[in-house]
Amino acid sequence: MEIEKQNKGTTKPPTWVADASVSACELCKSSFTLFNRRHHCRACGHIFCGTCTDKNTPLPQYSLLMPQKVCTPCYDIQNNIFSCLQNLASENDTLQKIQHEKVEWEEDYSKVLSQGQLFFQHRKKGNPRAVKLSLNSTTFEVKEVQKGIVKLTFGVHDIIDVIENGKTEMFQKQASKLKGNINCCFTVVLTKMDAVDLRADTPDIAYTWVGAIKGLVDYLGPKNKIFAQRKRIRDIEYNIQSNIDKQRLALGLDVGHSNKGLTSSGAKSDPSRRINTSGVAATMAENREKLNQRGEALSRAEEATAELAEQSSHFLDMCRQLKQEMKNY
């Protein structure tokens, strides 16, 4: 079938229902005659009359990017699929951006975290003490410089936030004890402990470490941006497949697979249910560009035709005038 040839390597559209098996439209129940002919919906494969298949829409989930004849229920569901595909393209762009930001973060900060840095740690009691903050794998170590004793360890998953410029309550209480610019200060807010309040020698060092720790939390911690973004993409792919299932179930068709393997919670899905959505957005954009180019070419042709018609009209006027002059002569 021609449709299946266009879809090689992608999700295949449903097989068309045989003409001889249907004698009336499956929606309005009007009988087929010589004038009321059968029409197949390209989205669900069932047979309807011309009135119930008077809409056309692309079916990008089947790589059919030119408008195809569809029934009314499938047309409505297809609008939801289009919305999902637009969201999918946007979320894929966001994922690529986050992945690029992670690469930049690794290049800029991975060595900084592993080498460590000397800070002054402000405490609720006592004077600030000199400590070294460093990252071993995904565990931070706060080590007292003078005695060489590890005072505190915490992991990436223990970090809730990083606050700049000494804005925590403890910093405000100990403002009189701070030596140097408050822009040199930052706080690592933890889950089990209140916070780790630190002061760097310069604002640049503080700024660098704030960026390093925030990136660590964003890309490796509980707020993992990449994992969350991939989950959003999986949810959209699930919604696309659900809309395709609705097209078939609405007409009493078997969806062809079990719903147990695919969930919107991000669980591993059955590969046979997944739609091959990679490249769909790019192909649609390329198709739009071709349509725009055709539209421009058509506009130029229309302008040339109008100009030619004007010249022809002018030529006819000249002929009439010449004919009149010959009669007078």
Phi, psi and chi 1 to 4 in degrees:
 res  aa     phi    psi   chi1   chi2   chi3   chi4
   1 MET       -  144.4 -166.0  178.5  -63.3      -
   2 GLU   -62.0  -38.3 -176.0  179.1   -5.2      -
   3 ILE   -59.8  -44.6  -78.1 -176.1      -      -
   4 GLU   -66.5  -32.4  -67.3 -178.1   -6.8      -
   5 LYS   -65.7  -36.0  -70.1 -179.8 -179.0  178.0
   6 GLN   -70.4  -19.5  -64.1  178.8   40.6      -
   7 ASN  -105.2   17.5  -90.6  -63.3      -      -
   8 LYS   -56.9  125.9 -170.7  173.7 -177.8  180.0
   9 GLY    87.3    2.4      -      -      -      -
  10 THR  -124.6  179.4   64.3      -      -      -
  11 THR   -62.5  127.4  -59.0      -      -      -
  12 LYS   -82.9  141.4  -67.8 -177.4  178.9 -179.9
  13 PRO   -70.2  162.0   24.6  -32.0      -      -
  14 PRO   -66.0  153.4   23.0  -33.4      -      -
  15 THR   -68.1  140.0  -55.9      -      -      -
  16 TRP   -69.8  141.4  -76.3   10.7      -      -
  17 VAL   -70.1  139.4  173.3      -      -      -
  18 ALA   -65.0  137.6      -      -      -      -
  19 ASP   -56.7  -42.4  -71.6   -5.3      -      -
  20 ALA   -68.6  -17.2      -      -      -      -
  21 SER   -84.2   -8.0   64.0      -      -      -
  22 VAL  -127.7  129.3  179.2      -      -      -
  23 SER  -111.4   -8.1   59.8      -      -      -
  24 ALA  -145.2  156.0      -      -      -      -
  25 CYS   -59.4  135.4  174.9      -      -      -
  26 GLU   -77.5   -7.5  -62.1 -172.3   41.9      -
  27 LEU  -103.9  -62.5  -86.4 -177.8      -      -
  28 CYS   -90.6   -6.6   67.6      -      -      -
  29 LYS    66.6   15.6  -53.1  -57.3  179.1 -176.9
  30 SER   -73.5  139.2   61.0      -      -      -
  31 SER   -73.1  145.5  -61.9      -      -      -
  32 PHE   -82.3  136.0  -66.5  124.8      -      -
  33 THR  -135.0 -170.1   64.1      -      -      -
  34 LEU   -63.2  -32.1 -179.0   62.0      -      -
  35 PHE   -99.4  -30.8  -59.7  101.2      -      -
  36 ASN   -94.6   89.3 -173.1   26.7      -      -
  37 ARG   -91.4  165.8  -53.9 -173.0   64.2  179.6
  38 ARG   -81.4  142.8  -65.2  170.9  175.2   83.0
  39 HIS  -137.1  130.1  -62.7  -89.3      -      -
  40 HIS   -88.9  134.6  -78.0   90.7      -      -
  41 CYS   -79.1  124.9  171.1      -      -      -
  42 ARG   -72.0  -14.0  -89.2   58.4  170.9  176.0
  43 ALA   -90.0  -39.7      -      -      -      -
  44 CYS  -113.1  -16.3   67.4      -      -      -
  45 GLY    85.3   -1.4      -      -      -      -
  46 HIS   -87.8  172.0  -86.4 -134.5      -      -
  47 ILE  -108.6  134.1  -61.6  176.1      -      -
  48 PHE  -140.7  171.2  -52.8   89.6      -      -
  49 CYS   -81.2  173.0   65.5      -      -      -
  50 GLY   -63.8  -35.4      -      -      -      -
  51 THR   -65.1  -38.6  -57.2      -      -      -
  52 CYS   -83.3   -2.7  -65.6      -      -      -
  53 THR  -129.3   41.9   53.7      -      -      -
  54 ASP   -89.3    7.1   61.4  -12.9      -      -
  55 LYS  -110.5  149.9  -60.1 -177.3 -176.1  -58.5
  56 ASN  -130.5  139.1  -66.0  -85.3      -      -
  57 THR  -156.8  147.6 -179.4      -      -      -
  58 PRO   -64.9  155.2  -19.6   31.5      -      -
  59 LEU  -124.6   75.4  -58.2  173.4      -      -
  60 PRO   -63.6  -24.8   21.2  -31.9      -      -
  61 GLN   -66.0  -17.2   69.3  -89.6   27.5      -
  62 TYR  -109.7   11.8  -59.6  140.9      -      -
  63 SER    60.7   27.3  -70.2      -      -      -
  64 LEU  -102.0   92.2  -61.1  172.9      -      -
  65 LEU   -90.2  -13.1  -57.1 -177.1      -      -
  66 MET   -87.8  149.9  -61.5  -54.9  -67.8      -
  67 PRO   -55.5  134.0  -25.6   34.6      -      -
  68 GLN  -119.7  150.8  -55.5  -68.9  -40.3      -
  69 LYS   -72.5  126.3 -176.6 -175.2  -68.7  -67.4
  70 VAL  -136.1  159.1  -65.5      -      -      -
  71 CYS   -78.5  167.8   63.8      -      -      -
  72 THR   -61.9  -46.7  -56.8      -      -      -
  73 PRO   -60.9  -41.9  -23.0   33.8      -      -
  74 CYS   -67.3  -32.7  -72.1      -      -      -
  75 TYR   -63.6  -43.2  179.8   81.6      -      -
  76 ASP   -64.2  -43.0  -64.8  -23.8      -      -
  77 ILE   -68.1  -33.3  -66.3  174.0      -      -
  78 GLN   -63.3  -32.3 -165.6   62.3   33.7      -
  79 ASN   -60.6  -38.2  -72.1  -26.4      -      -
  80 ASN   -66.4  -37.4  -66.3  -28.8      -      -
  81 ILE   -64.5  -41.6  -66.4  177.7      -      -
  82 PHE   -59.6  -44.0  -85.3  131.1      -      -
  83 SER   -60.7  -42.6  177.1      -      -      -
  84 CYS   -64.3  -40.4  -70.4      -      -      -
  85 LEU   -66.4  -37.5  -75.2  171.1      -      -
  86 GLN   -64.9  -42.9  -70.6  174.2   -9.2      -
  87 ASN   -63.6  -38.4  -67.9  -22.7      -      -
  88 LEU   -62.7  -43.8 -179.0   64.9      -      -
  89 ALA   -62.1  -42.6      -      -      -      -
  90 SER   -64.5  -43.8  175.3      -      -      -
  91 GLU   -69.0  -33.7  -64.6  -63.1  -14.3      -
  92 ASN   -66.2  -38.5  -85.6  -37.9      -      -
  93 ASP   -62.6  -41.8  -70.4  -17.8      -      -
  94 THR   -63.7  -40.2  -58.2      -      -      -
  95 LEU   -61.9  -44.0  176.6   61.1      -      -
  96 GLN   -62.4  -38.5  -68.7 -179.8    1.1      -
  97 LYS   -64.7  -44.0 -178.9  179.6  178.3 -178.4
  98 ILE   -63.8  -42.4  -66.1  173.6      -      -
  99 GLN   -62.8  -38.6  -70.2  173.6  -30.1      -
 100 HIS   -65.6  -41.1  178.9   69.8      -      -
 101 GLU   -63.7  -36.3  -70.0  173.6  -10.3      -
 102 LYS   -64.9  -41.9 -178.3 -175.8  177.5 -176.6
 103 VAL   -61.2  -44.0  171.3      -      -      -
 104 GLU   -63.0  -40.9  -69.9 -175.1  -22.6      -
 105 TRP   -62.6  -43.3  170.0   80.9      -      -
 106 GLU   -62.1  -39.5  -70.9  174.3  -17.7      -
 107 GLU   -66.9  -37.3  -67.3  175.0   -9.1      -
 108 ASP   -85.7  -33.5  -66.1  -20.3      -      -
 109 TYR  -120.3  -15.4  -64.3  116.5      -      -
 110 SER   -60.2  -41.7   58.7      -      -      -
 111 LYS   -69.4  -35.9 -171.7  177.7  -68.3 -174.2
 112 VAL   -60.3  -45.9  171.5      -      -      -
 113 LEU   -66.5  -40.9  -68.5  169.2      -      -
 114 SER   -71.8  -34.7   60.3      -      -      -
 115 GLN   -74.6  -30.2  -70.0  178.4  -13.6      -
 116 GLY    83.8  173.5      -      -      -      -
 117 GLN  -154.3  144.4 -179.2   69.4   41.1      -
 118 LEU   -83.4  134.3  -66.6  176.4      -      -
 119 PHE  -137.0  166.6  -64.0   98.6      -      -
 120 PHE  -101.8  126.1  -79.7   98.6      -      -
 121 GLN   -97.6  124.4 -178.9 -174.0    6.7      -
 122 HIS   -89.3  133.4  -67.4  -86.2      -      -
 123 ARG  -117.4  162.8  -59.1  173.4  -69.8  170.4
 124 LYS   -66.3  -32.2  -67.0 -178.9  179.5  179.0
 125 LYS  -128.1  138.0  -65.4 -177.6 -179.6  179.8
 126 GLY    90.2  170.7      -      -      -      -
 127 ASN   -78.4  160.4  -65.1  -37.7      -      -
 128 PRO   -58.6  142.9  -22.8   32.9      -      -
 129 ARG  -118.0  149.3   62.0 -174.7  176.4 -164.1
 130 ALA   -77.6  127.1      -      -      -      -
 131 VAL  -136.4  161.4  -62.9      -      -      -
 132 LYS  -115.6  125.7 -177.9  177.4 -178.2  179.7
 133 LEU  -103.9  124.7  179.2   65.8      -      -
 134 SER  -145.6  160.8   60.4      -      -      -
 135 LEU  -115.7  122.9  175.3   68.0      -      -
 136 ASN  -112.2  106.9  179.4   13.8      -      -
 137 SER    63.9 -108.4 -177.3      -      -      -
 138 THR  -120.9   22.4   56.4      -      -      -
 139 THR  -119.8  126.0  -56.4      -      -      -
 140 PHE   -86.5  147.4  -79.7   97.8      -      -
 141 GLU  -127.3  125.1 -150.6  175.0   60.6      -
 142 VAL  -104.6  107.2 -179.8      -      -      -
 143 LYS  -115.4  127.1 -172.4  175.2 -176.1  179.5
 144 GLU   -69.8  127.5 -172.0  174.4   -2.7      -
 145 VAL   -69.5  -44.6  175.1      -      -      -
 146 GLN   -65.7  -45.4 -171.9  174.1    0.2      -
 147 LYS   -99.4  -11.3  -62.9 -178.9  179.9 -179.8
 148 GLY    69.3   25.0      -      -      -      -
 149 ILE  -102.4  134.5  -58.6  173.6      -      -
 150 VAL   -76.8  115.6  176.2      -      -      -
 151 LYS   -89.6  -26.0  -68.0  -65.8 -176.3  179.7
 152 LEU  -160.6  141.1  177.1   65.1      -      -
 153 THR  -129.8  142.8   59.0      -      -      -
 154 PHE  -152.6  148.4   55.5   91.1      -      -
 155 GLY   -95.7  172.4      -      -      -      -
 156 VAL   -60.3  -36.5  174.0      -      -      -
 157 HIS   -74.9   -8.4  -71.2  -92.1      -      -
 158 ASP   -87.3  -12.1  -63.9  -37.3      -      -
 159 ILE   -86.1  125.9  -57.3  174.5      -      -
 160 ILE   -93.9  -43.4  -62.3  176.8      -      -
 161 ASP  -162.1  167.5 -163.6    6.5      -      -
 162 VAL  -126.9  123.2 -175.5      -      -      -
 163 ILE  -111.8  130.9  -57.8  175.0      -      -
 164 GLU   -91.5  161.2  -58.1  177.6   66.0      -
 165 ASN    63.3   31.1  -57.7  -25.3      -      -
 166 GLY    56.2   51.7      -      -      -      -
 167 LYS   -95.8   -0.5  -65.3  179.9 -178.9  178.4
 168 THR   -75.1  164.5   61.3      -      -      -
 169 GLU   -62.3  -38.1 -177.2  179.2   -7.5      -
 170 MET   -67.3  -37.6 -165.5 -166.8   76.2      -
 171 PHE   -63.2  -38.1  -95.8  126.7      -      -
 172 GLN   -64.7  -38.3  -58.9  -57.0  -37.8      -
 173 LYS   -69.4  -33.0  -69.3 -178.5  178.4  179.2
 174 GLN  -101.5   22.1  -67.5 -163.0  -15.6      -
 175 ALA   -56.4  -34.3      -      -      -      -
 176 SER   -69.2  -22.6   58.9      -      -      -
 177 LYS   -87.3  -12.6  -63.0 -179.1 -178.9  179.6
 178 LEU   -70.7  132.2  -66.6  176.9      -      -
 179 LYS  -112.8  122.2  -63.9 -179.7  179.6  179.5
 180 GLY   102.9 -175.2      -      -      -      -
 181 ASN   -71.5  135.9 -167.1  -23.1      -      -
 182 ILE   -67.3  -18.5 -162.7  168.0      -      -
 183 ASN   -67.8  -10.7  -67.6  -30.1      -      -
 184 CYS   -82.8   -4.9  -61.8      -      -      -
 185 CYS  -102.7  148.3  -56.9      -      -      -
 186 PHE  -154.3  160.0   65.7   94.8      -      -
 187 THR  -126.6  131.1  -60.8      -      -      -
 188 VAL   -97.4  109.7 -177.4      -      -      -
 189 VAL   -86.3  126.3 -177.6      -      -      -
 190 LEU  -113.7  164.6  -55.1  175.9      -      -
 191 THR   -77.5  -47.8   53.8      -      -      -
 192 LYS   -87.3  -34.1  -62.6  179.5 -179.3  179.1
 193 MET  -105.3  166.6  -68.7   72.3   70.1      -
 194 ASP   -64.4  -59.7  -69.5  -24.3      -      -
 195 ALA  -173.9  164.1      -      -      -      -
 196 VAL  -117.9  110.6  179.1      -      -      -
 197 ASP   -98.2  121.1  -62.4  -69.3      -      -
 198 LEU  -128.2  151.3  -58.6  169.0      -      -
 199 ARG  -128.9  127.0  175.5  168.8   58.8   85.9
 200 ALA   -93.2  170.4      -      -      -      -
 201 ASP   -72.3  -31.7  -70.0  -23.9      -      -
 202 THR  -137.1  156.2   65.8      -      -      -
 203 PRO   -60.0  -33.7  -24.0   34.0      -      -
 204 ASP   -63.2  -40.9  -72.6  -18.6      -      -
 205 ILE   -64.5  -42.8  -66.2  175.5      -      -
 206 ALA   -62.6  -43.9      -      -      -      -
 207 TYR   -62.1  -41.7  176.7   80.7      -      -
 208 THR   -62.5  -43.9  -61.1      -      -      -
 209 TRP   -73.0  -33.6  -87.5   79.3      -      -
 210 VAL   -61.7  -46.0  167.6      -      -      -
 211 GLY   -63.6  -38.5      -      -      -      -
 212 ALA   -65.8  -45.7      -      -      -      -
 213 ILE   -71.8  -38.9  -63.0  174.3      -      -
 214 LYS   -61.9  -42.1  -79.5 -173.7  174.8 -179.2
 215 GLY   -63.5  -38.6      -      -      -      -
 216 LEU   -61.5  -42.8 -167.2   70.0      -      -
 217 VAL   -67.2  -41.0  174.3      -      -      -
 218 ASP   -66.5  -37.2  -73.2  -19.6      -      -
 219 TYR  -103.7  -20.8  -56.0  124.3      -      -
 220 LEU  -125.9  -12.8  -61.3  177.3      -      -
 221 GLY   -91.8 -167.9      -      -      -      -
 222 PRO   -63.7  -21.0   21.0  -31.4      -      -
 223 LYS   -93.1   25.4  -62.9 -179.0  179.4  179.7
 224 ASN   -45.7  108.7 -166.9  -47.3      -      -
 225 LYS   -67.5  -38.8  -72.7 -176.2  176.0 -179.5
 226 ILE   -66.6  -43.9  -65.6  178.1      -      -
 227 PHE   -62.3  -44.7  176.8   81.5      -      -
 228 ALA   -63.7  -38.6      -      -      -      -
 229 GLN   -68.6  -40.0 -171.0   63.9   23.8      -
 230 ARG   -65.2  -34.6  -75.6  175.0  176.3  163.7
 231 LYS   -64.7  -41.2 -179.2 -176.7  179.3  -59.5
 232 ARG   -61.6  -39.5  -78.8 -167.1  -75.8  -90.0
 233 ILE   -65.8  -41.8  -69.4  173.8      -      -
 234 ARG   -62.8  -38.0  -73.9 -163.9  -62.1  -90.0
 235 ASP   -63.5  -40.4  -70.3  -15.6      -      -
 236 ILE   -66.9  -42.5  -65.9  173.4      -      -
 237 GLU   -61.2  -37.7  -69.9  175.3  -19.0      -
 238 TYR   -63.2  -41.5  169.5   80.2      -      -
 239 ASN   -65.4  -37.2  -71.5  -25.5      -      -
 240 ILE   -62.6  -47.1  -66.2  173.0      -      -
 241 GLN   -64.0  -36.7 -176.2   63.1   62.6      -
 242 SER   -63.3  -38.8  -64.5      -      -      -
 243 ASN   -67.3  -36.1  -83.2  -69.8      -      -
 244 ILE   -65.9  -40.1  -66.3  174.9      -      -
 245 ASP   -61.5  -38.5  -69.2  -10.9      -      -
 246 LYS   -62.6  -36.9  -72.8  178.4 -176.9  177.3
 247 GLN   -58.3  -36.0  -73.2  178.2  -35.2      -
 248 ARG   -87.6  -41.7  -58.7  176.7 -179.8 -176.5
 249 LEU   -67.1  -31.0  -69.9  172.3      -      -
 250 ALA   -60.5  -25.6      -      -      -      -
 251 LEU  -108.0   16.4  -64.6  168.1      -      -
 252 GLY    77.9   20.3      -      -      -      -
 253 LEU   -88.7  150.0  -66.9  172.7      -      -
 254 ASP   -75.3  133.8 -176.8    6.0      -      -
 255 VAL   -73.6  -11.8  -63.8      -      -      -
 256 GLY    88.3    6.4      -      -      -      -
 257 HIS  -162.8  169.9   42.3   61.1      -      -
 258 SER   -88.6  146.0  169.8      -      -      -
 259 ASN   -82.1   -1.7  -72.1  -32.7      -      -
 260 LYS   -72.1  -26.4  -64.6  179.3 -179.8  178.7
 261 GLY   -84.0  -12.6      -      -      -      -
 262 LEU  -126.4  123.0 -175.6   66.3      -      -
 263 THR  -130.9  156.4   64.3      -      -      -
 264 SER   -86.4    2.4   60.8      -      -      -
 265 SER   -86.7   -0.5   61.0      -      -      -
 266 GLY    95.4    3.9      -      -      -      -
 267 ALA   -68.8  159.1      -      -      -      -
 268 LYS   -63.2  131.7 -173.0  175.6 -179.2 -179.4
 269 SER  -105.6  163.6   59.6      -      -      -
 270 ASP   -71.0  120.1 -179.7   -0.6      -      -
 271 PRO   -57.7  -26.9  -22.7   32.2      -      -
 272 SER   -69.2  -17.0   64.8      -      -      -
 273 ARG   -95.1  -15.0  -58.3 -166.7   76.6 -113.6
 274 ARG   -76.6  139.5  -61.8  -76.2  -58.4  -85.6
 275 ILE   -88.0  139.5  -62.3  173.9      -      -
 276 ASN   -79.8   87.9 -178.2   10.8      -      -
 277 THR   -91.3   -7.2   55.0      -      -      -
 278 SER   -65.3  131.6   60.3      -      -      -
 279 GLY    86.2   -9.3      -      -      -      -
 280 VAL   -63.3  -46.8  169.1      -      -      -
 281 ALA   -62.8  -42.5      -      -      -      -
 282 ALA   -64.3  -40.1      -      -      -      -
 283 THR   -66.0  -40.1  -52.5      -      -      -
 284 MET   -64.4  -40.6  -68.9  178.8   67.8      -
 285 ALA   -64.3  -41.3      -      -      -      -
 286 GLU   -63.2  -39.7 -177.8 -179.3   -7.6      -
 287 ASN   -66.1  -40.2 -169.8   60.6      -      -
 288 ARG   -61.4  -40.2  -76.8 -164.6  -61.2  -91.5
 289 GLU   -63.2  -41.2 -179.0   63.5   24.9      -
 290 LYS   -63.6  -41.1  -70.2 -180.0  179.9  178.9
 291 LEU   -63.6  -38.5  -70.3  175.0      -      -
 292 ASN   -63.9  -41.6  -70.1  -23.9      -      -
 293 GLN   -64.5  -40.4  -68.3  175.4   -1.3      -
 294 ARG   -64.2  -39.1  -68.8  176.7 -175.4  174.8
 295 GLY   -63.5  -40.5      -      -      -      -
 296 GLU   -65.0  -42.7  -67.3  174.2   -0.9      -
 297 ALA   -63.0  -39.1      -      -      -      -
 298 LEU   -65.4  -39.3 -178.6   60.6      -      -
 299 SER   -63.0  -43.1  -62.6      -      -      -
 300 ARG   -63.2  -39.4  -70.0 -166.5  -64.7  -91.4
 301 ALA   -64.2  -40.6      -      -      -      -
 302 GLU   -64.0  -40.2  -71.0  175.9  -11.7      -
 303 GLU   -64.1  -42.4  -68.8  175.3   -0.4      -
 304 ALA   -64.5  -39.0      -      -      -      -
 305 THR   -64.5  -42.4  -58.3      -      -      -
 306 ALA   -63.8  -40.0      -      -      -      -
 307 GLU   -65.9  -40.7 -176.2  177.7   -5.9      -
 308 LEU   -64.8  -39.6 -178.5   60.2      -      -
 309 ALA   -63.6  -38.2      -      -      -      -
 310 GLU   -66.1  -41.7 -176.3  178.2   -6.9      -
 311 GLN   -65.5  -38.8  -68.8  176.3   -4.6      -
 312 SER   -63.7  -42.2  -60.7      -      -      -
 313 SER   -62.2  -41.5  177.2      -      -      -
 314 HIS   -64.7  -40.6 -180.0   64.8      -      -
 315 PHE   -63.6  -41.3  178.7   73.5      -      -
 316 LEU   -63.5  -39.8  -70.8  173.1      -      -
 317 ASP   -60.8  -41.5  -69.1  -19.5      -      -
 318 MET   -64.5  -39.4  -69.4  177.9   61.0      -
 319 CYS   -64.2  -42.9  -70.1      -      -      -
 320 ARG   -62.8  -42.0  -66.4 -169.6 -169.5   99.0
 321 GLN   -64.5  -40.9 -176.0  178.7   -1.5      -
 322 LEU   -66.4  -38.7  180.0   59.9      -      -
 323 LYS   -63.1  -40.9 -175.7  176.8 -179.6 -179.8
 324 GLN   -65.8  -39.9 -174.9   65.5   33.8      -
 325 GLU   -66.0  -36.7  -71.2  177.9   -5.9      -
 326 MET   -67.2  -37.0  -69.0  179.1   66.3      -
 327 LYS   -64.3  -44.0  -75.6 -178.1  177.8 -179.9
 328 ASN   -63.7  -34.5  -63.7  -24.5      -      -
 329 TYR   -69.1      - -178.5   76.7      -      -
